[in-house]
Amino acid sequence: MEIMFFFGDYENQTLFNNNNLEQNLELIELDYIPTKWSLTENCRNYKEVGDAAVALSGMTNSPYSSYMKTQLPNISLYEINEYNDKSSQIDLIEKCIKDILKSGYKPSEITLLSFSAIDKASIKDGDRLAGSYIKRFFLGTENVSVESIYTFKGMENKIIIFFDISLTNNIQKRNLMYTGISRATDAIRLFVHEDSKKALLSWLIDSYEK
């Protein structure tokens, strides 16, 4: 007897061709008549981080019925930083990493997550920041890691530093925000280009008016 399990947020975190995904799921349902469970308790994020992900995604309703994590870490959970060019962003991120390390986190517990494709990221594999060489993420690494949202989907780390954020008001960009922010099991740091400040603020205001 063949048993298969599929886990995923197929509604909110599909970054590629959603039509193909829906068609494949329909075929599975026809062949196997599966049992479905809807899991609504958030066991990865703290409430402040999860709520930020929902707010910036543009969702009308939160997919979470509750948050299971309650014992807060000793750093702020959610911060937004503004930069004006690549150099200033890197300086701000380096200071951010140093502050997080001083709070007791290990380099391996920090992942830099680029809003751009990994080959276009401002910070790359092999760069050196805050006394640590930046490496691609893998289990067992001792370094601060760097990935893109696309390559880090389905994974997590304690601290996510979300950088190279350049926004346009469309649904794909908002899905990227949700996926990126929700990778953080402890805290999130957003680095947003000054030209995108207006769009980010409008998304936040819009979420509170719903």
N, C-alpha and C positions, 0 to 999 in steps of 0.2 A: 504493500500500500504506500503510495507516494504522498508525502505531506509537505506542503510548501507554506512559508510564511512571508508576507510582504508587509513591510512597515514603511510609512512615509507620510509626509504632509503634502498630499497630491494637490490640495486646493491652493495652498499659499506659498509653496516653495518650489514650484516648477519653473525652472529658469530657461528651459529650452522649448521644444515643440510640444505644446500642451495637447494639440489635437492627436498627435501620434500616441501620447501617453493614454489619453482617454480611450482611443480605439483598442489599444493593447489590453487595457483593463477590462473592457467590454468583452473581448475575446476570451480572457481568462474566466470571466463570470459565466460565459456560455459553456465552456468546456468543463469547469470544475464545480460550479454552484457553490461558491465560497461562503463561509461565515464571516461577517464583518463586525469589527469593534471600533467604536469611535472613542479615542483616548483624549480627554479634554483637560486632565490635570497636568500642569506644567511642572516637570520634575528637574528641568535643567537650569532655568533662569530664576533669579530673584524677581519679585514683582515689579520693581522699578525698571529693570532691564526689559522684562517681557512687555510691560506697558509701553515703553519707549518704542520697541519693535513694532507693536501694533499701531501706535499713533503715527509713526512715520511711514507705515505701509499703506495707509489710506483705507484700512478695513473699516467697514461700518460697525461690525460687532467683533469683539474679541473671541478667538477660538478657545480661550482658556476659561475653565470653570473655576479654577483655583490654582494657587502656587504652593508647592510642597516645601520649598526651601524657606526657612525662617531665621536661621542663625546667621546674622549678617557678618561679612568680613570687616576688617579694620580700615578699609578705604572707601571713598565715595563710589557708588555703583555706576554712575552715569554722568559723563562730562562731554560737552561740545567745545571744540577749539577751532578757531578761525586762522587760516594762513593766507598769505598773498602770493607766494611763489614756492618753487620746489625747495630752495635752500632754507627758507624760513620754516617750512613744514618739517623738514628733517631735523632742524635745531629743536623745534617744539617736541617732536617725537622722542628725540634723544633725552631731553629733560624729563619727559613723561616716563620713559623706561627707568631712568635713574630713581625717580620718586617711587615707582612701583617696587623696584628692588629694595629700596630702603624700608618699605613696608613689610618686608619679609618674604616676598615672592621670589621664586627661582627663575632664572632666564627661560628655562624650558616651559614655564607656566604662562609665558607671554607669546601671543601670536599676532604678528602684523598682517592685517587683511586688507588687500588692495581692492578698491572699487573698480580698478581697471584690470585688464587681462594681465597675467603674471609677467609677460615679456615687456609690458609697457609701464610697469609699476615704478614709482620714484625710488623705492628701496628694493634692492635685489639680493639674491643669494650671494653671499661672499662679502657684502658690505659690512662695515664695522660700526656699531653704535653702542654707546654706554659700556665700552670695554668688552663687548661680546660680538663675535662674528655671527651675522645673520645667516641662517640656513633654511632650506625647505623643510617643512614639517614632516616628521616621522616619529612613531612611537619609540621612546627611549632616548630621544635627542636631549642634549644638555644645553642647547643654544636657544636664544630667541629665534622664533621661526617666522617665515614670511610665506604667504599664499595669496591667491585671489579668492573671491567669493565662490567662483565656479569650481576651483580645485579643492576648496575646504568644505563644500556642502556635505552635510551629514556628519561632520566632525565637530569637535569642541575643544576649548581650552579655558583656563580660569580667567585670563585677561585677554580681551580682544582689543587691539588698537586698529581701528578702522580708518584707513587713510586714502588719499587721492580721491576724495569724494567731490564729484562735480555733478550737479543735479540739473535735470530738465524735468518738467512736470509731466511725466508719462508713467504708465503703470509698470513697465519693466523696471525702471529705475527704483520705483517704490518697492517692488518685490525684492530687489537686491538689498535694499535697506533692511527689510524684515529678515531675510536670510542671514545677512552679515551680523546684525546685532544679536540675533538669537543664538549665535555660536558661543556666547560668553557664559560660562557657568558662575563667574563671580562679577566681573565689572567690564564695562565698555567705555572706550575713549574714541570719540569721533573727531576727525580732522577734516574740516569742510573748507573748500576754497571760498574766499570772500565774495566772489561773484555768485555763489550758490546760497549765500546767507538768506536772501529774500525768499527763495523757493523753499528752503528748509523751514523758515519761520511760518510761511503760509501753510505748509503741511501740518505743522504743530497746531496752529490756530484752527485750521479746518477740523482737526481731530477733536478738539475740545468743544467745537460748536455742534458736533453731531449728537 
